[in-house]
Amino acid sequence: MRLLKNIIIMSNKRELKKDINYVLGDIIEAVYVWELANAEKPTKESEAIIDEAIATFDELITRVNDRSAENKKAHFKAISNDLESKGRDLIEKINKLK
């Protein structure tokens, strides 16, 4: 049974890494699309969003790989919640680009 629990946890870890990659990758792609559609406008704000997305990716992946967490399920749930909130913040910033 313990082995089964470890497999389930590892599966969640793998899925969480994929979610982080897809969500933040899609956000960066959305910024690039905005930049292409608005080529005449300055991109300092859009570059800042990309930098923030990359920093968020690095932070979340580091937290996923942290082996010192005692309650893995709660640890991964917290990371998932942070991904959702930070992703929403970044999307709001994209929507505010002028």
C-alpha positions as a LaTeX table, in Angstrom:
\begin{tabular}{lrrr}
\hline
Residue & $x$ (\AA) & $y$ (\AA) & $z$ (\AA) \\
\hline
Met1 & 0.00 & 0.00 & 0.00 \\
Arg2 & 2.83 & 2.39 & 0.78 \\
Leu3 & 4.31 & 1.85 & $-2.67$ \\
Leu4 & 0.94 & 2.66 & $-4.21$ \\
Lys5 & 0.80 & 5.92 & $-2.23$ \\
Asn6 & 4.24 & 6.91 & $-3.51$ \\
Ile7 & 3.23 & 6.25 & $-7.09$ \\
Ile8 & 0.12 & 8.38 & $-6.66$ \\
Ile9 & 2.15 & 11.19 & $-5.12$ \\
Met10 & 4.74 & 11.03 & $-7.88$ \\
Ser11 & 1.96 & 11.11 & $-10.46$ \\
Asn12 & 0.60 & 14.27 & $-8.84$ \\
Lys13 & 4.08 & 15.79 & $-8.84$ \\
Arg14 & 4.48 & 15.06 & $-12.54$ \\
Glu15 & 1.04 & 16.48 & $-13.35$ \\
Leu16 & 1.74 & 19.58 & $-11.28$ \\
Lys17 & 4.99 & 20.19 & $-13.18$ \\
Lys18 & 3.09 & 19.85 & $-16.45$ \\
Asp19 & 0.41 & 22.27 & $-15.23$ \\
Ile20 & 3.05 & 24.83 & $-14.25$ \\
Asn21 & 4.74 & 24.49 & $-17.63$ \\
Tyr22 & 1.51 & 24.75 & $-19.64$ \\
Val23 & $-0.08$ & 27.61 & $-17.70$ \\
Leu24 & 2.99 & 29.84 & $-17.64$ \\
Gly25 & 3.94 & 28.87 & $-21.19$ \\
Asp26 & 0.49 & 29.89 & $-22.41$ \\
Ile27 & 0.78 & 33.21 & $-20.57$ \\
Ile28 & 4.14 & 33.94 & $-22.19$ \\
Glu29 & 2.70 & 32.98 & $-25.57$ \\
Ala30 & $-0.22$ & 35.37 & $-25.02$ \\
Val31 & 2.23 & 38.19 & $-24.33$ \\
Tyr32 & 4.11 & 37.40 & $-27.55$ \\
Val33 & 0.84 & 37.46 & $-29.50$ \\
Trp34 & 0.00 & 40.84 & $-27.94$ \\
Glu35 & 3.44 & 42.16 & $-28.89$ \\
Leu36 & 2.96 & 41.03 & $-32.50$ \\
Ala37 & $-0.46$ & 42.65 & $-32.69$ \\
Asn38 & 0.84 & 45.88 & $-31.16$ \\
Ala39 & 4.27 & 46.17 & $-32.75$ \\
Glu40 & 4.22 & 49.97 & $-32.75$ \\
Lys41 & 3.74 & 50.21 & $-28.98$ \\
Pro42 & 6.51 & 49.99 & $-26.36$ \\
Thr43 & 6.95 & 46.58 & $-24.80$ \\
Lys44 & 8.52 & 47.40 & $-21.42$ \\
Glu45 & 5.33 & 46.29 & $-19.66$ \\
Ser46 & 5.00 & 43.13 & $-21.70$ \\
Glu47 & 8.64 & 42.22 & $-21.11$ \\
Ala48 & 8.05 & 42.68 & $-17.37$ \\
Ile49 & 5.14 & 40.22 & $-17.55$ \\
Ile50 & 7.34 & 37.65 & $-19.30$ \\
Asp51 & 10.08 & 38.13 & $-16.69$ \\
Glu52 & 7.52 & 37.69 & $-13.90$ \\
Ala53 & 6.16 & 34.51 & $-15.53$ \\
Ile54 & 9.67 & 33.06 & $-15.78$ \\
Ala55 & 10.43 & 33.95 & $-12.16$ \\
Thr56 & 7.12 & 32.37 & $-11.09$ \\
Phe57 & 7.99 & 29.23 & $-13.06$ \\
Asp58 & 11.39 & 28.97 & $-11.37$ \\
Glu59 & 9.89 & 29.52 & $-7.91$ \\
Leu60 & 7.10 & 26.97 & $-8.33$ \\
Ile61 & 9.33 & 24.28 & $-9.84$ \\
Thr62 & 11.79 & 24.76 & $-6.97$ \\
Arg63 & 8.94 & 24.29 & $-4.51$ \\
Val64 & 7.69 & 21.17 & $-6.33$ \\
Asn65 & 11.16 & 19.64 & $-6.15$ \\
Asp66 & 11.52 & 20.40 & $-2.43$ \\
Arg67 & 11.74 & 17.01 & $-0.72$ \\
Ser68 & 11.57 & 18.34 & 2.84 \\
Ala69 & 7.78 & 18.76 & 2.85 \\
Glu70 & 6.19 & 16.38 & 5.35 \\
Asn71 & 2.65 & 16.41 & 3.99 \\
Lys72 & 3.13 & 16.06 & 0.23 \\
Lys73 & $-0.55$ & 16.34 & $-0.61$ \\
Ala74 & $-0.96$ & 19.63 & 1.24 \\
His75 & 2.36 & 20.88 & $-0.17$ \\
Phe76 & 1.31 & 20.20 & $-3.77$ \\
Lys77 & $-2.17$ & 21.64 & $-3.15$ \\
Ala78 & $-0.59$ & 24.89 & $-1.90$ \\
Ile79 & 1.62 & 25.06 & $-4.97$ \\
Ser80 & $-1.38$ & 24.44 & $-7.22$ \\
Asn81 & $-3.30$ & 27.24 & $-5.49$ \\
Asp82 & $-0.33$ & 29.60 & $-5.89$ \\
Leu83 & $-0.09$ & 28.71 & $-9.58$ \\
Glu84 & $-3.75$ & 29.55 & $-10.03$ \\
Ser85 & $-3.55$ & 32.89 & $-8.22$ \\
Lys86 & $-0.29$ & 33.99 & $-9.86$ \\
Gly87 & $-1.59$ & 32.87 & $-13.25$ \\
Arg88 & $-4.73$ & 34.97 & $-12.79$ \\
Asp89 & $-2.61$ & 37.97 & $-11.77$ \\
Leu90 & $-0.46$ & 37.64 & $-14.88$ \\
Ile91 & $-3.53$ & 37.30 & $-17.12$ \\
Glu92 & $-4.99$ & 40.45 & $-15.58$ \\
Lys93 & $-1.74$ & 42.27 & $-16.36$ \\
Ile94 & $-1.91$ & 41.08 & $-19.98$ \\
Asn95 & $-5.49$ & 42.31 & $-20.24$ \\
Lys96 & $-4.42$ & 45.75 & $-18.94$ \\
Leu97 & $-1.72$ & 46.20 & $-21.60$ \\
Lys98 & $-2.49$ & 49.19 & $-23.81$ \\
\hline
\end{tabular}
